[in-house]
Amino acid sequence: MTTRAQEVLQQTQQLADDWVRPEAERWQRERVMGLAGVHEAARLNLIGVQVPVEQGGLGLPFSVKSRMAAILAGADFGFALSLINTQGVASTLANWLPAAVSQRWLGDLLAGQRMGCTCLTEPGAGSDFGAIQMQATPHGTGWRLQGEKAWIINAQVAEVMVVYAQTQPGSGAKGIAAFVVDASRPGFHRTDRGRTETVASLGTGGFVLDGYEVPADELLHPPGMAFKRAMASINMARTYVAAMATAMVADSLRIARAYGEQRHTFGRALQEHQGWRWVLVDAMVDVEAAQLLIEQACAAADAQAPMDALAARAKIFATRMAVKHIAALLHALGAAGLSAQYPLSRHLAGAQVATLVDGSTEMLLERVWATQVGSAPQNTHTD
Ligand SMILES: Cc1cc2nc3c(=O)[nH]c(=O)nc-3n(C[C@H](O)[C@H](O)[C@H](O)COP(=O)(O)OP(=O)(O)OC[C@H]3O[C@@H](n4cnc5c(N)ncnc54)[C@H](O)[C@@H]3O)c2cc1C
């Protein structure tokens, strides 16, 4: 790892320790997002982690982004995924649009002035991405969008959106295109559909586009390309979600170990009871196994090698084991595990979300079947 990447990871750790961990319980209690932390991330230029240096970013490889995501998720999964969604929009615009067009939003995204989100899911279509109903109709030299999105991270506040829509109803994945949508323009209306308070700092919500007009140069991925490109970037998302889930288990383990040293029952520290400490050891072993799967997927991403199965396996294993072990570690603290003093119930909610976003466990099992055994539907998966 380069010195620059190491510095960036140190800065990320500081962001997690100084801006996220001390505030995360309040965000959850007050049902708000961690926007001050986003501004601090922007001050450190962390939003541009994968944006090329000549466009104002850091130009670092995917594996660094994945480690950043893990560091932040150990403090608060919702904040981490919210920030990553803005990072993702910044790098998508920088990579796929001419600079003259991406400049309309890139500076504001990198400065933390505007948040980004990526919008596939609709009230009627999640796993079945090919079934989305938002319609894109040619209009002059550009397009007009009509439809609704729901369950979108950052949609409560985001202003720069990568939106997927159908250009040829009935054509499934082939007709899907992606557009940049600017929430400050006419035809954009926020809704509460898909708003979840379970992990408040994710800022999930929805919006309706009602005759929203897209100039021709704001078409991001044309029909025929959007689905393929979405599936390519989703492998990275699956990998960092796996890393985030694993980091939440590691943080829960850290807390349980400290608790097991100081809490006594029947005249001994909890950790001196063999049955109690096995819960921790089970989690430690699975964390190590998950880390190996994540490292393999990161190495493939950095080398731009095929990673469908690697990313799917890492996410299936890491998110399942996170739900299982965080619940067990929470239980190992007794009633204290449920108190707001500890982040375990927040981590558990984050782990549950992790099993759904960027392809639910069932969709990923299908991916592994397709890559290792044979065919499986090509039009499933999401965000
Ligand atoms: C907190 C949160 C944040 C999110 N953020 C975003 C975002 O930023 N952008 C975005 O586009 N989307 C986002 N999503 C949506 C997410 O991607 C979807 O929830 C996910 O793809 C599942 O879709 P669904 O909820 O519509 O479930 P459905 O597709 O209705 O499926 C319901 C259940 O059935 C299972 N299932 C479905 N089909 C099959 C099958 N063929 N075989 C076996 N099992 C099946 C699924 O795995 C799931 O468990 C978010 C969701 C949540 C909860």
Ligand as a Chemical Component Dictionary entry (heavy atoms), coordinates in Angstrom:
data_LIG
# 
_chem_comp.id                   LIG 
_chem_comp.type                 NON-POLYMER 
_chem_comp.pdbx_formal_charge   0 
_chem_comp.three_letter_code    LIG 
# 
loop_
_chem_comp_atom.comp_id 
_chem_comp_atom.atom_id 
_chem_comp_atom.alt_atom_id 
_chem_comp_atom.type_symbol 
_chem_comp_atom.charge 
_chem_comp_atom.model_Cartn_x 
_chem_comp_atom.model_Cartn_y 
_chem_comp_atom.model_Cartn_z 
_chem_comp_atom.pdbx_ordinal 
LIG C1  C1  C 0 -32.060 0.424   4.068  1  
LIG C2  C2  C 0 -32.099 0.163   2.591  2  
LIG C3  C3  C 0 -31.365 0.971   1.730  3  
LIG C4  C4  C 0 -31.451 0.776   0.337  4  
LIG N1  N1  N 0 -30.760 1.606   -0.512 5  
LIG C5  C5  C 0 -30.924 1.497   -1.859 6  
LIG C6  C6  C 0 -30.315 2.433   -2.753 7  
LIG O1  O1  O 0 -29.573 3.335   -2.345 8  
LIG N2  N2  N 0 -30.583 2.311   -4.096 9  
LIG C7  C7  C 0 -31.394 1.334   -4.590 10 
LIG O2  O2  O 0 -31.596 1.289   -5.802 11 
LIG N3  N3  N 0 -31.981 0.413   -3.772 12 
LIG C8  C8  C 0 -31.765 0.480   -2.416 13 
LIG N4  N4  N 0 -32.366 -0.422  -1.563 14 
LIG C9  C9  C 0 -33.236 -1.463  -2.107 15 
LIG C10 C10 C 0 -32.609 -2.847  -2.074 16 
LIG O3  O3  O 0 -31.676 -2.989  -3.103 17 
LIG C11 C11 C 0 -33.780 -3.840  -2.199 18 
LIG O4  O4  O 0 -34.469 -3.823  -0.954 19 
LIG C12 C12 C 0 -33.304 -5.239  -2.514 20 
LIG O5  O5  O 0 -32.774 -5.313  -3.818 21 
LIG C13 C13 C 0 -34.461 -6.240  -2.407 22 
LIG O6  O6  O 0 -35.557 -5.791  -3.140 23 
LIG P1  P1  P 0 -37.001 -5.701  -2.443 24 
LIG O7  O7  O 0 -36.842 -5.066  -1.105 25 
LIG O8  O8  O 0 -37.915 -5.064  -3.403 26 
LIG O9  O9  O 0 -37.404 -7.196  -2.191 27 
LIG P2  P2  P 0 -38.092 -8.162  -3.276 28 
LIG O10 O10 O 0 -37.375 -8.091  -4.558 29 
LIG O11 O11 O 0 -39.544 -7.905  -3.254 30 
LIG O12 O12 O 0 -37.810 -9.571  -2.582 31 
LIG C14 C14 C 0 -38.396 -9.929  -1.309 32 
LIG C15 C15 C 0 -37.595 -11.079 -0.732 33 
LIG O13 O13 O 0 -37.699 -12.203 -1.605 34 
LIG C16 C16 C 0 -36.415 -12.625 -2.030 35 
LIG N5  N5  N 0 -36.526 -12.998 -3.437 36 
LIG C17 C17 C 0 -36.911 -12.200 -4.466 37 
LIG N6  N6  N 0 -36.880 -12.880 -5.622 38 
LIG C18 C18 C 0 -36.448 -14.125 -5.320 39 
LIG C19 C19 C 0 -36.156 -15.290 -6.102 40 
LIG N7  N7  N 0 -36.258 -15.292 -7.437 41 
LIG N8  N8  N 0 -35.730 -16.415 -5.458 42 
LIG C20 C20 C 0 -35.579 -16.414 -4.100 43 
LIG N9  N9  N 0 -35.821 -15.341 -3.322 44 
LIG C21 C21 C 0 -36.235 -14.203 -3.920 45 
LIG C22 C22 C 0 -35.491 -11.432 -1.824 46 
LIG O14 O14 O 0 -34.146 -11.821 -1.639 47 
LIG C23 C23 C 0 -36.106 -10.797 -0.579 48 
LIG O15 O15 O 0 -35.617 -11.446 0.570  49 
LIG C24 C24 C 0 -32.254 -0.267  -0.177 50 
LIG C25 C25 C 0 -32.956 -1.115  0.703  51 
LIG C26 C26 C 0 -32.875 -0.907  2.078  52 
LIG C27 C27 C 0 -33.633 -1.816  3.003  53 
# 
loop_
_chem_comp_bond.comp_id 
_chem_comp_bond.atom_id_1 
_chem_comp_bond.atom_id_2 
_chem_comp_bond.value_order 
_chem_comp_bond.pdbx_ordinal 
LIG C1  C2  SING 1  
LIG C2  C3  SING 2  
LIG C2  C26 DOUB 3  
LIG C3  C4  DOUB 4  
LIG C4  N1  SING 5  
LIG C4  C24 SING 6  
LIG N1  C5  DOUB 7  
LIG C5  C6  SING 8  
LIG C5  C8  SING 9  
LIG C6  O1  DOUB 10 
LIG C6  N2  SING 11 
LIG N2  C7  SING 12 
LIG C7  O2  DOUB 13 
LIG C7  N3  SING 14 
LIG N3  C8  DOUB 15 
LIG C8  N4  SING 16 
LIG N4  C9  SING 17 
LIG N4  C24 SING 18 
LIG C9  C10 SING 19 
LIG C10 O3  SING 20 
LIG C10 C11 SING 21 
LIG C11 O4  SING 22 
LIG C11 C12 SING 23 
LIG C12 O5  SING 24 
LIG C12 C13 SING 25 
LIG C13 O6  SING 26 
LIG O6  P1  SING 27 
LIG P1  O7  DOUB 28 
LIG P1  O8  SING 29 
LIG P1  O9  SING 30 
LIG O9  P2  SING 31 
LIG P2  O10 DOUB 32 
LIG P2  O11 SING 33 
LIG P2  O12 SING 34 
LIG O12 C14 SING 35 
LIG C14 C15 SING 36 
LIG C15 O13 SING 37 
LIG C15 C23 SING 38 
LIG O13 C16 SING 39 
LIG C16 N5  SING 40 
LIG C16 C22 SING 41 
LIG N5  C17 SING 42 
LIG N5  C21 SING 43 
LIG C17 N6  DOUB 44 
LIG N6  C18 SING 45 
LIG C18 C19 SING 46 
LIG C18 C21 DOUB 47 
LIG C19 N7  SING 48 
LIG C19 N8  DOUB 49 
LIG N8  C20 SING 50 
LIG C20 N9  DOUB 51 
LIG N9  C21 SING 52 
LIG C22 O14 SING 53 
LIG C22 C23 SING 54 
LIG C23 O15 SING 55 
LIG C24 C25 DOUB 56 
LIG C25 C26 SING 57 
LIG C26 C27 SING 58 
# 
